[in-house]
């Protein structure tokens, strides 16, 4: 089995993971890395590739710029470009995800091996995995990790407006990507039953996919019990002992009485982590202060003033509360810790002093720090909201409380600290039961059992042979490049320029293929082709990408039709939209196709009013879909896997023509997705305002000055196609 994992954001490398450096380098990074590494060692798995973005930025280590990093047996990190070399937070990556998907498809083609499945981690990677799995017809597995609707609800409770949320977090786009991922995923892997039964239920498509609850593992080689220092000190490496002394010295800088038990907290400086509740519980309870010291490791920092504003506020509030309750000498707030060795040693140091670990976050989707602490023998106190319910049920290693009530947090801590027998029971349970329920070996065994069923049910895929029996196919497979152009107002509009373009295509037919992509259905395209004597067509993409035909005989691509049929339920789409008064189904029966449902928008209804209602109605239908809006009046609804752009990428993969060697030309909104990405996109001079968005997103689309077919020729010259290069310019 060849498995591809995608985790696009954060800083990902095989060693010295910078956990907690920022909000993007959190539990998802370690989860994806350990999953990849362990899967690569499993019997029956021949290769695991973890795809992430390539970062070449002086602010981060050079390892993040390496194209390939081997991280274990049959396992490597593959880094591809996405949004330039500069390190960007995840919310800034959305405009570049199509580029990443194209780069991933190109990588697969060059490697010459189709994956057996693609697994996306988080919403952005789910978006990419949807595209890649569609291109190759392989299963798509999704893990959300944290979900946009939960974040949106929280931000609303904090007084954020929709405009603020979208500007800062692209929240609606993230939620839309999650909806589409759930609608199209063959399997959704969750860590807990709470995640499956509660968090995903907030989505219209929350019931659509098949779920598998597979708790993640923890690295038992790192998170070994605290008593190893007593019973087998020779087995403990020197780097662990050095980390222990380093962390002990760090805490002694803050604590007057360093022999007391430690109440330990490890988290990002995020308001949702509810750190203030723990400080309040400790600060208001003199008995608790007499029993134990408090140590809070809230991220890594050089200076609070250099941190993002939200993190500055959390840390400032911590220090103000420390002052308010006069916790000097009792509360530690160290600035730095190293995740690989310092964090496990902190757990063990706290356990050796018979302390307790506290995670007071309002909600935890899973709670990785819980099982890390428990594996080291450190009892836990945490939220009863979320994944810790499963952990406590499996391990019985501490107490869960209502973290909105600081007095409950404080009482739970005292209960564990003052009852040595109970402390020992929780400690032993954590060590023993984490090894039983939360090892990576068990996780991967369960994972392979679940995904193996998907892979077994998927027909074997392979690249087409260079010399097949089908003449159009043989020609396409041997082409160096391909031009695919929209018809109305792009190819047509200037008869003289059209004649020049057709002459050029004829003269270079030996190396450049010629195709049309249109919102028209096939019969209407044929009429235009005959009327304007357009010859030498190799491919026709009809009905806004819902149909593909080849050659002079216009042979349909049955594979594309089969590809689109998956989860497409047109009647449910019609039922979802029939109640919207501003939509009228187009009367021409030929415009309504198997994979395209077409409407006219009432001219008196602004698109900014109509489109959100259309998206909402379709979202509630539970049908995976794509909406194409063009010319301020036409609304086409297609399967999620259909569009002009996706058809172009399908052709690129099927006929082994690099996307960089495919020129696409258009003028309107229904051409948007075939112009984006790594294709040689050309917007002709008479383009509609709908394409202005492409100028803002850093795409490499060429905006021609000349109009109609003359603009296509201008674009071909820009990309070097009027010459005879083996590979086109990437300008």
N, C-alpha and C positions, 0 to 999 in steps of 0.2 A: 504494500500500500504506500502510495506517495501522498502525503498530507501537506497542504499549504495553510499556514496560519497568518493572519494579518493583524498587526497592532501598530497603527500608523503614528500615534503621537506619544510623546514622552521621550526620555533618553534611554535607549535600549542597547545594552552590550552584554557580553557573556560573563564578565567578571566585574567586581567592584560597582555593583548597581547603586546608583545615586538615589536611593529611596528617600523621599521627603524633600528632595532639592526644590521641587515646586509641586503645584497641584496636579500636574500631568504625569509626574513620575511617582506613581503610587502603586497600590496593590495589583492593578491590572498588568503592569510591566513584569512584575515578578511571576504572576500567574502564567502569563503567556510564555515567559522564558522557561519556567520549570515544566510546563506542559510540553513544550517543544523538545526540551532536552530528554525528558523521560520517555516520551513517545518514540524518539529516535533510537532508544535502547531496547524497545519492545520487539518481541518475536513477531514476524509478519509485517513489520514496517521497514521499508527499504530507504525512505528518505523523508525528512521533515524540513521544510523551509519556513522560517518566520520572517515575513515581509514587514519592513518598516521604512520610514523615510530616511534618506541620506542627509546628514547635517554637516556642513562645512562652515564652521563659525568659530572665530577665535575665542569666543566666550565659553566654549565647551571643549572637551577633550577630542583629540584627532581621531580616536577609534570610531566615533560616530560618523565619520566620513568614509570609512572603508566600505567598498561595494559588497564584499563577501566576508563573513567571519564564521569560521568553523567553531562551534560551541559544544560539540559532543559527537558521539557515534552517529553517523547518518543524519546529522543535524547542523544547520547553519542559519545565520542571520543574513538575509538578503536586503540590502538597502537600495532604494530607488528614489530618484528625484521627485520632489513634491513641493512646489512653491519656492524654489530657489534653495540656496544653502543655509540661509539664516534660520536659527532656531526660533520657531513660532509656537505660541500656545495653540492648543487644539482648536479653539474657536476660530482661529485665523486660517485654518487649513481647508475649510469647506470649498472655496472657489477652485482649489487645485486637485480635488479628488478625482475628477475625470482624467487628468493628466497621469495620476498615479495608477489608475485602473488600466490606462493604455500602456503605461510602462510595464506593468505586470504582465499584460497579455503579450507584449513584445518579448519580455524575458522568457516566458513559457515557450513561445514559438522558437526562439533561438536555442533553448535547451533541448527542444525536440521531444518533450515528454509532457503529456497532459496529466494534471493532478487527478487523484481519485476523489478528492473533496476539497472544498475551500471553506475555511472557518474564520469569520470576522469577529474581532473583539472590540466592543464599543460601537456606537452609532456610526462613526465615520468609517471604520473598517467594515461594518455591516453593509454600508452603501457600496464600497469597493467590491466586497465579496459577492454582492448581488450581481454586479456587472460582470465580474470575471467568471462566476459559475454559469451565468447565462451564455457567455461567449463560447464556453466549452461544453455546455450541457452536462455538468457534473453537479453532485449534491452541494447544497449550501447550508452550512451550520452557523448559527449565530449565538453569541453570548453578549448581552448588553452591559454587564458589570454594574453600571449605574444608569438610571433611566431619566430621560428628559422631562417626562410629565411630573415625576417626583420633584425634580429641581424647580420646575416652573411653579408648582403649587407652593413650594417653600418660598420662592422669590415673591410671589403674590402676597404671601402672609407677611413679608417684610416690607411691603409697600412699593414694589417695583412695578413700573408700567410695562405694557407689551413692547413699546418702543425701546425702552431701556434694556429689556431682556434680550431682544433680538440684536440690538447694537452690540451688546457686551458678550452674549453667549450664542447667538444664532439659534435661539431656543426652538423656534417654530420649524426651522429647517432640520434641526436635530430630531425633533419629534416626528416629523414627516419621514425622515430616513428610517427611524425605528419602526414606524407603522409599516413601511414598505418591506423592511427586513423581516418583520413578523409575518407579513402576508406571503412572502415568497420563500421563507426558510423551510428546508426539509426537516430541520431539527433545531430546537433551541435548548442549549445546555444552561441550566441554572445551578446555583450552588446550594440553594435551600428551598424547602417547600413554601416558605413565606414569600420568597421572591416569585415563585411560580403562581401561587394562589392569590397573592395580594397585589404585588407591584405591577405585574404584566396585565392584570385585569383592568387597569386604568386605560388600556389601549383598545381601540375599536377592533383590532386584529389580534387581541390577546388570547383568543380561543382558537385562532387559525392553525398555528403550527403544532407539531408534535413536540412535547417537552421531555427532557431527561434531567432529573435532579441528580447531579454528580458532585458531591462536595470536593473542593480542591484539596490538595495535599499540603504538607509542610515539609521542609527539608530537615529530616530527623538527624542528619549528620551535623547540622548546625545547631539545632534546637534540642540538644541532649539534656538530661536531667542535671540539676544543680549538684546532686550528691556525687557525681562522677569525681569531683575534686577530693571527696573523702574516700571513696571505695576504690577508685582506679585512677589516681592522679597521673600515672605514667601514660595513660591513654589520652590525656588532654594535651593538645598541641601548645607550643610556646606562644603562638600568636593569640590563642585564647587567654592565656594567663596574662600576657601583656595588655590585652584589651581590658581584662578585669582590673588590673592595677590602674590603668588609664581612667576608666570610668569611676573607680572608687576614689581616685584622687580628684576627679572633677566634682563629684558630689561633696567631698569633704571641704571644698572651697565654700560651699553654701551652708552645710549643716554643722551647728555647734556640737550636737551630740550624735556623732556618726555611727554609734553602735545601735541606735534604735532601728526597728523595722522600717521598711521603705514602702510608701504608697506610691506606686509607679504609674505614670501615664505617658503614652507615646502616640502622637497624632500630628496631623498637619494643623497649622494655625488657621483653622476654618471655623467660622461661627457655628456651623452645623455640628461641630464636634463637641460643643457645649462644655468647653473647658471651665467656664466660669462657675458652672454648677458644682464641679468637684472642688474648686477653690473655696466656694461659699460653704460647702459642707464641712470642709476642714477648718476654715477660718472661724466659723461660728461655734465650733465644738472644742472647748479647751481640753476635755478628756482625750479626744482623738489626737490633739496636738501633743499631749503628754505621752501618748502611746507610740507615735510613729512620726517619721519625717515624710514630707511630700516632695516628689521629684517629677517635674513635667518637662518632657522633651518634645517641644512643639516646633518641629521642622528644623532646618539648618539655616543659619544666618550669619552674616558678617556684621551688618548693622540694620537695625529695625527700619531706619529711614530709607534704606535701599530696597525694601520689599514692596510688593504690590499694596495698594491702599487698604484693601480688605484684610490682608494679613497683618499690616501695621496696626490696624484697629484692634484685632484680637490680642496681639502681644502687648499693646499698650494697656488694654483692659486688664490683662493678667497682672502686669506690674502695679497698676493702680489698686487692684484688689489685694495684692501682696502687702502694699503699704497700708491700706485701709484696716486690714486685720492684723497688722504688725507681725508678719510671718518671717521676718528676717532671722536667719539661723535655723529655720524649720522648713523652708520651701526653697527648692532648687529649680532654676530655669536655665540650664546650660544652653549654649549657643550651637554646639556642634556634636554630632555623633556619626559614626560610620555604620551603614546598615549591615554590611556583611558580617562583621565580628562584634562590633560594639553593642548592637541591639540584642543579639542572643545573650551576650554577657550581662547586659543590664537585667534581663529577666532572671538569670541565674543568681546574680548578686542580690536582687531583691528576695528571691526564694531562700537563699542561704541565711538571710536575716529574718525569715518567717514573715515576709511582707505580703502585699497583695497588689494585683494589677487592676487598674480601673480604666474602663472605656465608657465615658459618659455621653457619647454621641446620641443625638435624638433618635436616629435610626441607623442600623448597619445592614446593608444588603447581605453581607456574609459575616465578616468579623475575623479576618485573618490574624490580627494581633491576639485574639482570644486563644486560638489554637497554638500559636507560637508560645505564648506565655504558659499555657497549660502543659505543653510538651516539655517545658523546662521545669515543671513542678511548682509553678507559681499560681495560686488560686486567683480567680477573677471575680470582679464585680462589673456588671454592665447593663445595657439597656435591654428591656424585655420586648422591644419593638424591632423585629426583623430576624435576620439569620441566627443571632445568638440563641434563639429558642431551640433550634435544631442542635446547636453545639452543646447546650446544657442538657438536652434530652439524651444525647449520645454519650456525654462525658461526665455529667454531674460533678463539675470542677469548680463551682462557685455559686454566686447568687445573682439573679437578675432583678432589676428594680425599675420603678418609674423614675427616669432620670430628670423629669421635670420637677421632682421634689428633692431638693438637696438633702433634706433630713433623712430620706430613705437611703440615699447614697452613703451618708455618714454612718447610719445605723448598720448597714450591710458590712461596711468595712470593719467596724468595731466588732461585729459578731464573729467575723473570721479571725481577726487579730487576737481576740481574747479567749477563744476556744481552741486550744492547741490540738485537741483530738479532732475537731472539725477541720482545722487547717490541714492536718496531716491526711485526712480522708480526701479532701478536695485535691491536695497535691498529688497523692498517689493515683487517684482516678484520672487526673489530667495526663500524667505520664503514660499510664497504661492504655487508656482509651483513645487518646489521639493516635497512638501507634496502630490501634485497631481500625479506626474509622477514617483517619485523615492522612494517609501516606500517599505520595504521588504514584507509587506502584499500583495501589488499589484504584486510584482515580483513573489512571490510564487503562487499566483492565476493563473497568466499567465503560469508559469512553469508547474504546475500540469495539466492545460488544454492541454499543448503540449505533455507532457510525458504520460498523461493518454491514449492518442490514441495509443501509442506504446504498453503500458501494456495490453490494451484491445485486441490488435491483437496478443498477444503472448499466446500460449497454456500454461496452468498451468503446472509447473514442480514440481516434488517431487522426493525424494529418492526412489530407488527400495525397495520393501518389502523383508524381509529375506527369505520368502518361496514362490517364484513365481512358475508358472507352468513349466517354461523352466528349464530343468535340468542343463545345463551349467551355467545359471544365478544363480540358487540356490547355486551351488557349489562356484561360484565366490563371492557371497554375504556372504558366511560363512567362507571364507579363512582368516587366520591371516596375510599372507604375499604373495608376488608374485615375481617371478624372470622372467624378460623379457630380452632376449639376442639377439643381432645381430647374424647372421648365419656365413657368410663368414669371415674367419680369426678371429673369436671370438669363436663361438661354435665349428666350424670345424677347423681342422688343426693338431690335435693330437688325434688319435683314442683311445688310452689308457685313456687319460684324459677325453674324451667324455664319455667313458663307465663308468668311476667313477662318473661323474656328473649325468648321467642319473640314475645310481643306487641310488645316494643320493636323487634325486627328487622323485623317486618311493617310497623310504623308508619314505619320509616325505610328501607324497601326502595329508595326512589328514590336514596339516596346511599350506603348501606352494604350491601356484599355479605355473604353468609353462607356459611361453609364448615366442614366437619368434617375433622379429621385424626386418624387412629386406627391402632393396630396391627392392628385387625381387617381381615379381607378383605372385599371388597365385599358379598358375600351377607349376612354377619353385620351389616354396617352397615345394609343395606337393611331387615333385620328390625327393628333398633332404631328406625330412622326411621319405619317403619310402626307399630310398637307405641306409640311416644310421639307420633305424629302431628306429626312435625317437617316443616314445609313451608318452601318458599322457598329451598331450597339452591341455591347457585350453583356450588359446587365441592366435591368430596370427595377428600381425600388418604387413600388406603387402604394397608394393609400396611406401616405405619411409613414411609411416604414412597415406596414402590416403585411406586405407581400413582396417577394423577390422572384424575378424571372430572368432566364438566361437566353442569350443568343437570338438569332433571327426567328426561330420558332417560338420564342418566349416561353420556354419550358419552366414550369414553376419549381421552386426549391421546396421540396416536400419536407426536408429536414427543418427548414425555417418555420414552416407551418406547424410541425410537430412541436417545435421549440416554443412557439407562442401559445399553443393550446393548453399548456400546463396551467391549471388554476384559473383559466379564463371563463367567466360566467356572464355572458352578455345580457341575459334577461335580468339579472340582479342589478346590473348597471342601469338598464332602462328604468326599472322600477324605482331605483334610488333617485333618478333625476326627473321623473315625470311630474313631480309636484312643484318644481321650480318654475314660476310663471314667466320668467324672462328667457327661458330656453324653448326653442321650437325645433323638433327633429326635422332634418332636411328631407324633403319629399321625394327627391330623385332616388328611386330604389337602388340604383347602381352605386350611389355614394355610401350606402349602408353595406358593409362587408362583414365577413366572418369575424375579422379581427379589428374592425373599426366601426364605431357608432358616432354619427356626425350630427351636430346641432348648429343652429344659427342663434346668436345672442341678440336679444332685443337692443336696438341702437339707443334706446332711451335709458338703458341700464348701464352705468359705468362698470368697466371691467373690475375695478378695485372693490366694488360692491358684490358683483356676481361671482368672481372666482373663488373667494373664501367660502362662499356657500356651496359652490360646486365641489370643492375639495372636501368640505365637511361631509356632504351627502355621500360622496364616493367612499370616504374613509369609513363611514358607518356601514357601508354595504359589505365590507370585508373582502372585496374583490381586488387583488393586486392590479394596479392600473397605471397608465401614463396619460396625462392630459396635455394636449397640444392646443394652444390658443394662438391664433394668427389673424392678422389684418383687422384686429379689433372687433371681429364679428364671428369668426369660425371657431367652434369648439369640437375637437375630435377626442374621443376616449378610446384608447387602445390597451391591449395587455401590458403589464409592467415591462415585459421583455421586448416590447416593440417600440420603435421610433426610427427615424431616418438614421440617426447616429448609431444606434445599436445594430441596425442592419449593416451599416458600413463596417463596424467592428467585427460583425459576424463574417462578412466577406473577407476581411483582412486575415482573420484566423483560418477560415476554411480554405482559402486559396493561397495562403502564405505570402501575401503582399504586405510589407510593412506599412503600418499606419502613416509613417513619415513619408511614404511614397504614394499616398492617396491624396489627391487634391479634391476638395469639396467646395462647391460654390452655391451661394444662396442669397436671398434678399429679405427673408421675413422670419417671423417667430417660429414657424414650423421647420426652419432649417437650423435652429439654434444648436441642438445637440450634435449635429453632424459637422458643425463648424468648430466646436470646442475640442479640447484635447490635443492629441499629437498629430492629427491630420493637418494637411496644408490648407487651412480654411481660407476662403476668399469671399468677402462680402462685396458684391458689385456696387458701383457708385450710386445706384438708385435704391439702396437698401432702406427698409422701413425702420422707424425709430425703435422697434422692438429689439434690434440688434445692438443698440447703443450700450447695453449692459456688458457686452463682450469687451468693450474698451476699458471697463472699470475693473475687470477681474484678472488683469495681467495675462490674458490669453495671447497666443501668437497669431491670431487671425489677421489677415492682410485686408485692409479696407481700400479697395481700388478707387481711383478717381474716375475712371471710365465706367460707363454704364452698360448693362446688359452683357452680351457676349464679348464685347470689347473689354469689359472689366475682368472677365474670366481670363482672356489672353494676357492682360496686364498682370494678373495674379500668377499665372503660370510662369511668366517671365521672372517675377519676383522670387519665386521658389526654385528657379533654375530649370524648369521643365521644358523651356523652349530650346535649351541646349540638349545634350545627350549624356547626362551624367548617369553613373550606375546607381548612386544614391542621391536623393534630392537634398537641397539645402534645408537646414533646420532653422532658418532665420524666422 
